[in-house]
Amino acid sequence: MDTLVGILVKVILFAFVVGMFTFVIRTFVRSSREDTQLRAGWAALPRVAADRGWTYEQRARGRATEYCGVGPMPGSGSNLSAWHYITGEFRGRSFKCFEHRYNSPISGDTQGGRKRPTIEAIFMVTAPGPGPSLEILRPSMFNVMLDRRSSMPLGAAEFDDTYRVVTADEAFARNVLSDTMVSFLLTDERAKKSPLQVRGDELFTWYTGAISPQSLEDNLNYLCDALDRIPTQAWTAA
């Protein structure tokens, strides 16, 4: 009986070791594939920018500092680099986009043993006019635990259950959130993962991850589609 138990224990341990080894190999292969795709996307950005008549800088030192307080950017900072900084015109509107990079306690290591930075991609399109601060966010654990700012209920149950609106001007927020805009935010798949923020005369969105030619096109289209649904009076009355 003891011999049988010993054999079973060895079999279980062997299966565990094999499973862990397989997991490590698959993780390594997946990470290597993701790194390859990441670098391919970065490598394509200068060509995409040149083809569209846009400007491109691999690293624009200090250019991200002015966007502190936007989306995932820190509240303050100095000489913050904007990686893969692209500017130009898209669908008749001026735009900018860049990556903000930073190290966090949960950042993993690269294959070379260095800390892998967390990457936040930020996109912005010029609005028809300046507006007060307005954020349209999806509720998250971060919102519940750390962000103590009060939110504005719109008074539409489905929207209020889905979004959190943080604003310094309720009248402006209600003008922005017209029936057309609310319908867009509730039905467009992109809105489920793409927050919006108005600051000054720019509309922003962002996500955690690198910029690629496809994500560049997708996010600029999303911002332009959102702006198309904001009534002109929202900007003239601001």
Phi, psi and omega in degrees: 000314180298323179295319179297318178297318179298319179296317179298319179298316180296320179297317180296315180297318180297316179297322179295314181297316179298318179297316179295318179298316179297318179298316181296316180297315180296320179297317179297315181296316179297317180296319179296319179295318179296319178297320179297315179295321180300310182292327176295320178296315178299317183297331182279341187298316179301320179293317179299316180297315180297319180296330183263000182077022179266164174263147182222133171229129179297319177216114178256100184292130177084348186286341180276345186300321183294348181257014173303136181096351178267128174049238184275001181291151177295160180294332178207164179174176178217143177052042180280129183281142172255110181274143181051056185277116184236134177227154179167204177238141181219122182052041175079008181236143175288144180217163170218152170208155179194169173254135170254131184239142177203157176266137178234162180300336183262004178294136178278181179261150173281176179296336178275002178089357178276161180290130177277121183288151169282135183246128174244126179262126182240134180233143179215144178231141181291131180272167180297339180193172179285150178219160176295164180301132180210129176234133177242105191239154169274132178303141180215172177299325177300314180303316185291318188273321191244326184270103184267007179294144179285150179246158183257117173286137180278332182100005175249114191305311183297318179294314181295331177284340186258328187234157174239123183252122177243121185212156174263356184213101184296323180297317178297316180300318181291326176293321178294317186273061175291171178303320180295318181291318179298316178299318178300314182292331181275339186247338182279126183299328181295328183294337181294335183235005185236099178292165177231147176214131172261129171218119184064231181253034179228145175249129187245153162217169184197167173202163176273119182145175184274162175273136174231165177305320181290317180293328177299308179298315184297315185285326176292321175298319179299315180296318179293320177297321178294315179298324179297338183260359176270123183301143179303324182297337178298324181274323181288332181271350184292000000 
